[in-house]
Amino acid sequence: MPSADLVLPKRMSRVAVVAPRTRVREALVELAASGVVELVGNLPPPEGEEVEALRRLHREGTAAAEPAVLDRLPDIAALEAAGESDLLEGEVELVRRARLAVPHGSFTAWVGWAPTDALGPLNGRLAVIGAAVVELSRPAWVEPPTLLNPVKVEQPFRPLVQSYGTTPYGDLDPTVFTVVSFILMFGIMFGDVGHGLVLVLLSLWLRSRRKGRFAGIRRFWVIPFAAGLAGMFFGLLYGEAFGPTGLVPTLWLDPLEEPVTLLLVGLAIGAVLLTISYVLGIVNRCRRGGFSEALLGQFGIAGLMVFVGGLLLAGGVYAELLVLEVSGAIVGGVGLVLLAIGLVLEAGHGAAALTQAGVEFFDAVVRLFSNLVSFTRLAAFGLMHAALGLVVFEAASALWGGPVGVVLATLVFLGGNAVTFALEALVTGVQALRLEYYELYSRIFSGEGHAFAPWAMPVRSPKEAS
């Protein structure tokens, strides 16, 4: 699969589906079967004999069903007599879309959106009934719906992005960045070989649930699986396995012994992730509004220059390197000028507008670096995880001795680790999502899109319906 499919939504075309007025039903059946066209327009309210028949079935106690449609004109009375509520539901939806069509002479048409690569196969289906799909020009003010490419490695992680919002059509898909950053941040805060292994095993158990109450969330099993592996990896670096038990060696550092180092690493990782999010956001703003929008925005080139300039200046002061200090001052200064220009242009003329621009300028500069400070929670929650593990381990060690002590120590160790695991898994997951949404996505997303919602229903033959 081309690498562009990893970061760009599917190309969409604005289309008109044209059919003879005598073949409206057949055309709609083909659209329902193909499931590749989102029809545009406000659907009229349901009405007609199909609706009345469906209401009578519901009053008699027939449960609502997923709609389906027959491949030929049905006998509504026969469907009602047979209790085919799904086919009646489908017929109601089909009639509503038939009323949405715009007639012109002997033809009728619907306007909608479809993936560009689906137009050829769709035209092949429609040609059989004398219909066709025609590509239309897209007005500049109309944004197509977003359909992300079905990349298998990204699919389980898409809900992390979709729960924040729909990626606008012109934006880069941030799923790959989300996968890497979320797993990395979770692992840093949840570093424990034993707890990570438990999370991996629980995710594999979830993957096996094809029936029952957990079947509905089975498709998300990859998220805790990857997070658990990250926790195991950082647990090896920290020397943590159900706490400081000595079951694994410390390959890098003990969080409780070197908290400052862990804090600085958290800030460094935050700086890298924020820089990447700035770059993605700049590309998105260039694609949507042109270079000027990307240049002067708080989350555009101006904001990036202020952020990078501040980092260079801080690094130069810490390392006592004049070249870094001068470079940071120049880059940051140019960024501040561009940011101020952008805010003044946005605010307009007059004293009130300038005051507003000044307040927003101060707020923007403060937020640029307060977002970086937020990443200290990577170290803070990593320390808390290690501290809880230490408390449980020392409590169990203090009770160890004699038959009763061994039993009590075992119960404390198992119970303490269970509580620590449950609490930390929840808190760490929430904190990783918070950093994604508030610190990273606020820079990446340039607006709110709407998800591609094609009209689709299963099509059945009379033999299948009987």
N, C-alpha and C positions, 0 to 999 in steps of 0.2 A: 504494500500500500504506500502511495507517495507520502513523503514526510509532511506535505501541506495538510493532509487529512488529519494529522494529529493536532493542528492548531487552528484550522479554519473551518467554519461551518460549511455545509453543502451549499453549492450555488443554487439559488432559487430563481424561478422565472414567473413573471406575472402572465397569466394565461386566460384565454377565453375558450370555454368548451362549447362548441357549436353543434347542434343536433337538429334534425328535422322535427317539426312540431308533432308529427305523428309517432316519433320514436323517443319521446322524452323519458318514458319509464325505462326503456332499454338502456339509454345513455346513463341514467342515474344508477341503474344496477351495475353497469360496468365501472362507474366511478367508485361505488361502494366496494366492489370486489377488488379493485386495484389498490385502493387506500393510499393514493399519492397526491390527491388534490384537496387543498383547503379552500372551500367556497367562501367568498366574501359577501357580506351583507347581513342585515338583521333578519333572522328567521321569523316568518309570521307565526302567530299563535296556532297551536294545533286545533283543528276543527274537521268535521266530516263524519261519515259513518264509521270510519276506522276508530276514531276517538270514542264515539258512543259505545261501540262494541267492546272496546278495551275497558271502559269505565264499568260496564255491566259485569265483565269478568272479575274486576277488582272488587266490586261490591259483593260478589258471590264467594270471595275468599281466595281467588287465584292470585298467587304471588307475582310481583313484578319480575321480569326476566330480561336478560341481555337481548337487545333487539337483533333480529335477523330479517332477511328479506327473501321472498321467492323470486326466482328468475323469470317469472311470467305473472301476468295480471291475476291476482287471487280472487277467490270468492270470499268476501268478508264474512258473510253469514256462516259459511262452512268453517272458517277459521275460529269464529266465536264458538260454534257448536263443539269443535274439537278442543277448545281450551288452549289454542295456540297463541298465548299472550306474547311470546317473543316475536312471532311473525306480525302480529298486530302492532306491536311497538315499532317494529321496523317499517311497517307500512305508513304509520303516522309520520315518522321521520322522513320517509321518501316523499310523501305528499307535501310536506312543508318545504322541502327543497325544490320540488317541482313548481311550487308557487313563487319561489325565489327567482326563477328564471325570467329573463327579459325577452319577450317575443319580438321578432322582426320579420315580417312577411311570412314565408313558409318555414322559417327557422326560429329557433329559440337558443338562448345562450346564457351561460353562467360565467362570472369572472372569479378568478381565484389564484392560488399560488401552488406551484408544484416544483419538485427538484428538477433541475434542468436535464439531468441524465435519465429521468424517468419519462420524458416527453415522447421519445421514440417508441418504447414499448406501449405506452398509453395510446398513442395514435394507431398502433397496430390493432389494439383491442376495439377502439371506437370505429375504425374504418369498416368493420364488418356490418355495422348498423347504419352506415352512411353519416357518421358523426366525425368530428375532428377536434383536436386541441391546437389552438393558435397562440404563439408567443406574442405578447404585447409589450410595448415600451413601458418602462416604470417611471412614474413621476418622481422628481427629486425629493419631494417631501413625504413620500410613502416608503416606509421601511418594510422589507420582506420579513416573514417569520423566520425563526432560527431553527434549523435542523442540524444538530451536531452529527458528525460522521460516526458510524457505529464501530469505533475502534475497540477491539475486544479487551485490550489491557486497560482501557479507560472506563469502560462501562460501569463496573462496580463502584467507582469513585464519583461518577457523575452526580449522585444525590448530594454530595458535599457542596458542589457548585450550585445545583438547582435549588437547594434550600435557601441560598442567599438571593438568587434571582436568575432570570433567564439571560444568558449572554446575548447582547445585541447582535444583529446580523453581521454588522461590519467589524465586530471585535474578534480578537484572537480568543480561541477556546483555552481557558486557564486550567483545564483539568490536569494536564501533565505536571504543571507547576504545583498544583494543589496536592497531587499524589506525593511528590517528593517532599514538599515543605511540611505537610501534615504528618507524614510518617517520621520525618526527621525530628520535628518538635515533640511529638508524642514519645519517641524513644528517649530523648534527652531527659524528659520529665518522669519517665516510667522505667528507668534503667534498673532492671532486676531480671536475672536469667530465669529464676523460678516463676515469678509472676508473669513474665513474658511467655514462658512455656505453657502456663495455665491458660492464658488468653488464646494462644495458638490452638490448644486442644479444644477449648470451648468454641472457637470459630469453626473447626473441623466438625464438631458435633452439630453446630448450626447448619453446616453445609449438607448434612445427612438428613435434615428434617424436611421431608417431602409432604408430610401430612401433620395436622395438629396446629396448635396455636402459634408455633414459631415458623410455620411454612411460609407465611406472608413476608417475613423478613429474611428468608434464607438467602436471597440474592445478594445481601449485603455482607456475606461472610468474609469476603476478601479484605474488607476494611480492618476488622479486628485481627485477622490473620497477619496482615502486613504490619500492623501496629505492634502485635506481639513479637514478631521477629525483630523489629527495631528495638523493643524493650530488652530482648535477650542480648542483642548486640551491645547496647550501651551498658547492660548489666555486666557483661564481660569486661568492658573498659573500666567500670567502677569497682569490680570485684564483689558484686552483690548477687546473692542467690538465696532468696527468702530471707533477705537481710545479710548482715556481715557474718555469715556462717563459716566462711573459709572454704566453701565447696568449690569456688572458682578463684583463680588468682586475679589480682588487680593489674590490668594491662595498661592502664593510663593513670587514673587518679582516684583517690577516695574523696567523694564529695564533701564529707564532713571535715576532712583534714585540709582540703584546699578549696574552700568556698570561693575565694576571690578569683582563682583561676577559672572556675566554672562560671562565675559571673561574667568575666571578660569574654569567655567563649560564647556565652549566650548573647552578649551584645554584638560580638563579631558576626555570629550567624544571623542575628536580626538585621545588621547593616547590609549583609549580602542579600538577604531575602527582600528587604525594602528596596534595594537598588534594582533588583530584577523586576520587582513589581512596578517601579517607576518606568523602566524601559518598556514593559508590556503596555502600561497605560499610555505612554507616549505614542507607541505604534497604533494603539486603538484610536487615539484622538486624531492622529494624522489621517488614518483611514476614514474617519467619520467627518471631521470638520476641517481638514487641511492643516498645513504646517503652522499657521498663525494660532490656531486653537491649541496645538501641541506645544507651542513655544512659550506662551505667556501664562499658562495655567498653573495653579498651585500644585497639581499632580502631573504637570508636564515638564518640559525642559527646564523652565525657571525653577521649579521646586526641586528637581534633581540636582541642578547646579548648586543651589543653596545647601542641600543635604550633603552632597559630595564635598563641597567646599568646607563645610563644618567638620566633616570627618578628617579631611586633610589637615586642617588647622589644628584640630585636637591631637592628631597623630604627630604633627610637627612639634607641638609644645611638649608632648610626652617624651618624644625621642630626641628633643633638642636639635631638630634639623630645620635650618632656616629655609631651605628650598621648599619643604612641605608647608611651612607656615605661610610663605609668600604665595605659593600656588593655591593654597586653600583660601587665602584672603582674596585673591583675584577671582577665582572661580565663584566663590560664595558671593562676592560683591556684585559681579555681573548678574548672578542669579537673582539677588535682591532687587536690583534695578529692573530687570525684566518682570519680576513678580509684581513690583509696585506699579509698573506701567499697565500690566494686565488688569489689576484691581481698579485702577483709576478709570481705565477705558470702560470697564464693566459697570462702575458705579455711576458714571455720567458727570454732568456739570453741577456746580454750586457747592456751597460750603458744607451742606449736609452730606452730599455725595462724597466729598473729600474726607469728611470725618468718618463716614462709613468705610471708605477704602483704607483709612489709617487703622481703624479697629480691626478690620479683616486682615490687614497686613501683619499686625502684631500677633493675632490669633494664628495665622498660617505659619509664621516662623516658629512660634512656640510648639504648635502641633507637629511640625516636621521632626523635632527632636524628642518630644514626649512620646511619640510612637516608637522611637528606638528604645527608650527607657522601658517600654512595656515588655520588651523581650528579656528583661531581667527575670521575669517570671519563669523562664526556662530553667534558670539556675535555682530559683526559689523553690519551685515545686520538685525539682530533682533533689534538693537538699531535704525537703519535707519527706519525700518518699524514703530516702536513706535514713532519716531520723526515726521515722515510725518503725522501720525495719530493725533499727538498733534497739529501740525500746522493747519491742516484742522479744527480740533475741536475748537481751539481758534479763528480762523478766522470767523467761523460760529457763535460762541458765541458773538464775538465783534459786529456783524451785527444784532444780535437778538434785536427786539424791534420795535413796531409799525407794521402795515400791510406790508409796503414795506420792512422793515428790516427782518420780518419773511420770506417773499418770498425769499429775497436775501440770507439770512442765510441758508434756505433749499436748494437753488440751489448750494451754495458753499459747503455745507456739502455733498450733493449727488454727485456733480461733482468731488469734491476733493477726496472722497472715491472711486469713479469709477476709477479715474486716478491712485490713490495709489494702488488700487487692481490690475489693469492691469500691472502697472510697476513692482510692487513687486512680483506678481506671476511669471512674466517672468524672472526677475533677480534672484529670489530665486531658481527657477527651474534650471536655467543655473548654478548657483553657486553650488547647490547640485550635479549636474552631474559632474561639474569640480572636486569637491572633490572626487567623486567616481572614475573618470577615471584617474586623475593624481596622487592622493595620495594613493588610495586603490588598484585599479586594477593593477597599475604598480608593486605591490608586489605579487598580487594573480596570475596573468597570467604568465605562464612559457614559453609561445610561442604563436603561432597562429595556430589554427586548421582549418579544412575545414568542412563545414556543409554537412551532409548527403543529397544527392540529388538523390533520386530514380527515375527511369524512370517510369512514370505513365501517362496513358491516359484513358478516358472513352471508354468503348467498347460498340458498338451498333450492333444490328441485322439489316438485310436488311429491315425488316418491320418498325423498328424505323427510319431508314434512309429515307424511302420513304415518 
